[in-house]
Amino acid sequence: MSPARQPPLVTGISPKEGAAWTKVTIRGENLGTGPADLIGLLICGHNCLLTAEWMSASKIVCRVGPAKDDKGEIIVTTKSGGLGTSTVSFKLLRPERISILDQSAVWVDEMNYYDMRTDRNKGISPLSLRPSNPLGIDIDKGKISQSDMEQTFPGMSGDFTSENFSATWYLIENHSSSSFEQLKFAASNLKKQATKKNEGSLAYVKGGLSTFFEAQDALAAIHQKLESDGTERVEGSMTQRLENILNRASDTADTLFQEVLGRKDKADSTRNALNVLQRFKFLFNLPLNIERNIQKGDYDVVINDYEKAKSLFGSTEVPVFKKVYAEVETRIGALRSLLLEKLLQTPSTLHDQKRYIRYLSDLHASGDPAWLCIYAQHKWILQLMQNCRDEFVSGQRGVGALDLEGDTRPLALGRLGHTASLKRGGSLRTPRPSTWRFETPQQVQFVEKLSDVVIGQLPNFWKLWISYVNGSLFSETGEKSGQVEKSKKNARQRQNDFKKMIEELTNQLVKLIRGAVLPATLPQGELNLYGGWENKTELTGAWLTQIIHTVRGCHEALSAMEIPNDLLQVIQDLLLELRVHCLMVTLLYTTEDVKRLAEKEDWVVDNEGITSLPSQFEQCIVQMLQSLKEPLEIKAGEINVLQLDQVQDQAAELSVSIMKVFINCLEQLSTKTDDTDKSHSIAVDLSSLDRFTSAQEGLSPTSEQRLLIILSNCQYLERCTFLNLADHFEKHGFTGTEKITRVSVDTVRELDKKLFEAYIEKRADPIAGSLEPGIYAGYFDWRDCQTPTGVRNYLKEALVSIITVHAEVFTVSKDLVVRVLSKIVEIVADEMCRLMQCVSSFNRNGALQARLELCALRDAICTHLNSESNTSFKLALEALPQLHSGADKKLLEELLNKFKSSMQLQLACFQPSSIRPVKR
């Protein structure tokens, strides 16, 4: 014997109140082991067992009958547990009865599956029972699609209420994973349900026996009456009279109830229409719902509803459904147009573009929305680029401010700042006042703006294409494989078209930049479209460097997107031309800057006799090379512009031109005249170098001083500056530095020679010219000469003039002393030789006087004698008669010593020890 089970306990019911025939769900404990174990169910005292459907030991579903009690408990009785109890109650609502003849403002449902008559204990029609789970076991929906089932069972259905019901379909669809034991249990449940159905039919008949008997008695009485009345006239028979009575009754009833029946027919038609509307309210409300969701932007909801309506009513033949569905299609068509308009609207984000493309694809829009979007974006970017150019060319961005000094073209390197301190000199540019401003040129602003447009738009354009190629526009997770494959197929067919789009964008970018920076490289026919910058500020090397930096940044950004290099080659070509152009422009502007260096010469020399001009020139070249560092830098994919033969030649020629320009500046400075020159003669006071220095710093130098200063600068250029610049050129990759140095040295040597000859001519000619008048002053005659008493004044004056030149040269540059004095001594010696050789004869005293003066001159300037000077003095002495007397020789020696003693201070400058730097 198994232990007794606990009695049933009802702990919940839902809903807790309702009218008769309300479907309720009962929950509790020990509600039976199966349908057969459930033998009783009372709700408010009414037996609801006939409508009960046992679901599990804790759940029963049934309908509440028309009980007498308004509120009562729920009592469950089972075979295994007996009579149960309840902790909850149900409240029965009794609606007001409305007869068929009463008018009512509320809906009265006359379509009942259950017998509503409560005055008799009638059974329920078995046809009214349509259980949701006829097998009584757990339902497990299979994963087989509806279309596959329709192909497997053509013309059949899995709905057990359908005429074409297929049991196999139903089992596969609802119980594909059920075990064999469960199916056996389900078969037993079906048998029990069949038994209940038969019992229900029998009970239905038993409940109506009294009515059947009454009908039988009435029919028998009518038959007997008709037999007894058979002898009467046919037209006066009872049946005839009965027929007339019934017809009159029918007419009377029609008269009485015509309005009521009309209202009933109208109510029936309205009820039927409302039933249809209620049953298919999804379809009838769909047009309005579509409009509302479109206004709210809930396109996903619209698409889902449309897919559902299309699957249910897309092929319907019902006229009203076709009419409503046509309205749905009209709204969806308008939605397609709206989404396409939003898709092609610019500007828009990549996220919105992908979203609209997916929507249009889900709505089965005609054409290829993704490609239309790509095409529209391509045209929009092109228009943005052209609008950017038109905006700048038309002057809407304003005109660049002019240089406050009146020069619209600043020094080529001014914007790059100062380089590290050089060996000599200070800054190349004078400090600007606090009010200094210089607006960025329009071309530079345009290139930066254009680059921003390209970098801002082209990446999303490229990503949109990549998404189109790999199909991620339609599915991020792999579903919708059909759309993905279609997208990939379309992308393969349009690869060449998209490549042309990218080429058009890059070509447009390059042409617009060329029109602004390199208009000479554009064909004449394209200048109107891309040019128009003639009235804008001329670009210097510094601004071109900034443009190169911007274009390089644009190229790097596009390369990072993995755009093929062949599509970006035009940008590389542009960069090459920009770098070459920047190199040439920088060299040309440096030439102009070097020309203006002459204005900065202050004629203040240092201890080595050099002004700041060579240092400024060297600094200018170094700054130029520093500014070219970025343009000449070789980035990935670029070539060295200095390795191009044509560029090498042009750069070398311009570099040589810069050197020549500077040397020409020196030549112009050497010949420059100052009308307001108030400088004192350098011979005024040679005893104070400080006084000369102050005069030099405060007053403009004389022409002879200019020559000496320029000569000193030329020597420094040849000795140091050109060699330093050659090293700088080589460090920055310039070729042909040997040629540049050689030409520069040759040119500066030519200038040096020219200036030296000019200075010697200015200083030596007066000295040499004063000798002959001095010799023959006072009608002096060599043939009638008195006994010599010393060196005559003309020679002393000549020596003083030479000393004056020495002081002038030494004050500027001690390195020039030997060179200048040697040449002057050479000229003086040559002149003395000529004068001695021109004398026809000497007396004894004349020969002694001539020899004394020649020897005195020679010994005084002996440190500056060269081979030519020695030869001249030798020839001059040979032209004199020889001294044979010892007294003459002794007198000569005494007079020479006397001369040297008296002129010792003046002649000290000619001694080697006297050539030492001047300390300032």
Buried (B, 14 or more C-beta within 10 A) or exposed (E): EEEEBEBBBBEBBEEEBBEBBBEBEBBBBBBBBBBEBBBBBBBBEBEBBBBBBBBEBBBBBBBBBBBEBEEBBBBBBBBBBBEBEBEBBBEBEEEEEEEEEEEEEEEEEEEEEBBEEEEEEBBBEBEEBEEEBBBBBEEEEEEEEEEEBBEEBEEBBBEBEEEEEBEEBBBBBBBEEBEEEBEEBBEBBEEBBEEBEEEBBEBBEEBBEEEEEEEEEEEEEEEEEEEEEEEEEEEEBBEEEEEEEEEEEEEEEEEEBEEEEEEBEEBEEEBEEEEBEEEBEEBBBBBEBBBEBBEEEBBEBBBEBBBEBBEBBEEEEEEEBEEBBEBBBEBBEEBBEBBBEBBBEBEBEBEEBBBBBBBBBBBEBEEBBBBBBBBBBBEBBBEBBBEBBEEBBEEEBEEBEEBEEEEEEBBBBBBBEBBEEBEBBEEBBEEBEEEEEBBBBBBBBBBBBBBEBBBEBBBBBBBBBEBBBEBBBBBEEEEBEEBBEBBBEBBEEBEEEBEEBBBBBBEBBBBBBBBBBBBEBBEEEEBEBBBBBEEBBEBBBBBBBBBBBBBBEBBEBBBEBEBEEEBBEBBBEBBBBBBBBBBBBBBBBBBBBBBEBBEBBEBEBBEBBBBBBBBBBBBBBBBBBBBBEBBBEEEEBBEEBBEBEEBBEBBBBBBBBBBBBBBBBBBEBBEBEEEEEEBEEBEEEBEEBEEBBEBBEEBBBBBBBBBBBBBBBBBBBBEBBBEBBBEBBEEBBBBBBEEBBBBBBEBBBEBBEBBBEBBBEBBBEEBBEBBBEBBEEEEBEBEEBEEBEBBBEBBBBBBBBBBBBBBBBBBBBBBBBBBBBBBBBBBBBBBBBBBBEEBEEBBBBBBBBBBBBBBBBBBBBBBBBBEBBBBBBEBBBEBBBEBEEEEBEEBBEEBBEBBBEEBEEBBEBBEEEBBEEBEE
